[in-house]
Amino acid sequence: MTIHAQALLFDNDGTLVSSLESVRRCWTRWAEEFGITAEDFARVELHGRTAVAIAADLLPADVVPVAVARIEALEVEDVPNGGAALLPGTRDFLDALPADRWAVVTSATRRLAEARLAHAGILPKTLVVAEDVTRGKPDPEPYLLAARQLGVDPADCVVFEDAPAGLQAGRAAGMITVALATTHQAHELDADLVVTDLSALSALVSDGGVEISARA
């Protein structure tokens, strides 16, 4: 399968970098600190959603701001402990792209996103974070904002995601979706193309855009 695009939009955690163990470690400690039972915690989807949305599912509204600040602090502190390791293929794939043809679109806060990206050596020219939108994934707003910032029609964008919420956001934005089976099983991911990770793909850049192909 070959995909033609004008812009490539990447989720970060689970797509460009591996932060899953850090997320589990920090959120488990956070839940304990805020007295959330294991049963209540287990019913909430963590991956691909903003901390505000997760906290709002579990805590009274007046506690949410303090709780969000706490999880941000825990995750930022944990970055050097394996919280942002490059996933296979990330470096080579991004290095093949002009800076104005791609963006990182993450549900993380700006402080956390910048910490993880800097630790991994990724410096996107365009970065959309939780504070930039009023509705996070699975709403399409984050991806539509990234397309607007890059000056590209949403229909000419490709979204790279590992989480169902992010893929739903990409589809709702009218974009082509590529799923990476890094944190979910392939059968759990609804996308135009499903691959193991970015090492399974190649990118050919021309004046007409970017041609993305699955490696043989």
N, C-alpha and C positions, 0 to 999 in steps of 0.2 A: 504494500500500500504506500502511495506517495501523497503527501499533503502539501499544498501550496498556500503560503501565508505572507502577509505583510508585517505582522508582528507576532511575537511569541510571549505569552504571559505565564509565568511560573509561580506556583505555590512554593513556599520555602520548606517548611518542616515536613519531612517524608518525601519530598520531591527533589530538592537540591541538597539538603543536609539531613542527616539522621539525628533526631532529637528524642526519639520515642522513649528510650530508657530514662532520660532526664525528665521528660514530661511525667512519666509514671512516678518517678521518685519524688518530684516536687509536689505534684498534685496529691499524692498519698499523704505526704507530710502536712500539706495545707488542709486536707479534709480532717485529719486528726486534730489539728490546732483549732478548727472551727466547729468541732463536735459533730461532724457529719458521719452518720453510720455507714458501714461498708455496704449495706443493702441500698441505701439511698444513693451513695456515690456510684455504685455499679450500674445504676439505671440511666445514668447521664452519659451522652456521647461527648467525649472530650475532643477528639481529633477533628481539625478543620473548622472549629468554632471559636469565637472570641471568648476571652476570660469573663467579660461582662455577662455574656449570655449563659455561660456555664454557672457562674456564681448566682445569677438570678434564678436559675432552676433549683438551687439548693438552699438559698439563704433569704431571710427577710430583706426587703428593699433597702432599709436603712443601714444594713451591714455590708451591702455589696461593694461600695467604694473602698472601704478598708480591706475587704477580702481580696479585691482585684489588685490593690497596691501590694498586698502581701505576696500573692502568687507571682507577680511580676518580679519582685525582689528575689524570691526563692529561685526562679528560673534564670534570671540574669547571673546570680551568684554561682549557679551550677554550670554555666556555659563552659568554663575551663575543664570541667570534670567529664567531658564527653558529650556535652550538650549541643554540639554543632559539628559533627564529623561529615565531611563530604561524602555523598553517596556515589557509587560507581558511575562513571561517565559524565558527571557534572562539569568538571573542569574542562574537558575537551569540548563538550557540546557548547558551553557558554563562550569559550575562547573562539569558536568559529563564527560567532554572531557579532555584528556591529552594535555598539552600545545603544544606538537609537532605535534598534529593532526589537528590544526585549525589555521586560519589566518583571519585578518580583511583586506578587500580590499575596499578602499574608494576613491571617487573622490575628497575628501577634501584635502587641503594642510596638510603637516605634523604638522604644528603648530596648526591648527584648529582641526585636527583629534586627536592629543594627548591631547588637552585641553578637548574635549568632552569625550573621553574615560576615562581620569583620573577622571573627575567629576563624571562619572557614575560608577567608580570603576572597570573598565575593563582594564586588562593589557595583551594584546596579545604578545606572543613571536615573532610573525611574523606580520608585518604591511606593507601593500603596499599603498602608497599615490600618489597624483597627480604628485609630483616631480620625482617619480621613473620611470615614463613611458613617452614615446613620444606621445602616442595616448591613450586617456582616453576612458572610456565606451561611446558608445556601442562597441568600438573596443575590441577584446579579450585580448589585451596585458596585462592589469592589472591582470587578472585571470591566464593567462599563467605564468606570473612572479611569482605569489604566489605559484603555483604548483611547479615550478622549485625550489623556495626557500625551500619548504617543502620536496623536493625530491620525489614527487609523480607524476605518470602519470596523465595528465589531464583527461583521461577517468575514473579515479578512484576518481575524486573530485566531490563534490556536492556544488553548489552555492546557497546561500540564499539571496534573493533580494526582494525589494518592488517596484522597478522602472522598467518600460519597457526597458530603456536603459541598465540597469545592467543585466536583463534577456537575452537580445540580446547578450551581451558580453559573458555571460556564455554559451549560446548555441553555439556561434561562436568558443568558446574555446573547444568544444566537451565535455562539462561537463553536468551532470544531474542538473536540475534547480528546486528549490523550491521557490515559490512565496509567500510572506506574504502580505495579503490584509490590510495593515496598512495605506497606503497613496493613494492607487488606489482601485477601485472596482475590485472584483475578475474576472469579465468578461473582464477587460482590461489587464489582466496578462496572458501571454503565457508561461506556464511552465509545467514540468512533474507532479508537484504536487502543488496545491494552498491551503493554510491554512490561518487562521485568523492571527496568530502570532506564536512565538516559544512555547507558552504554549500548543499548539495543537500537539506538537511532543515530542517524547521521544528518547533517544539515549542509546544504549547498546554497550559498548566498550569491545572488546576481542582482542586476539592476531591476529586475522584475519582481524581486522578493526573495523569499526563503523556501527552498524545497526540502521537505523533511521526509526521510525514507527509513523504513525498518531495515536493519542490516541483515544480510542473508545468513 
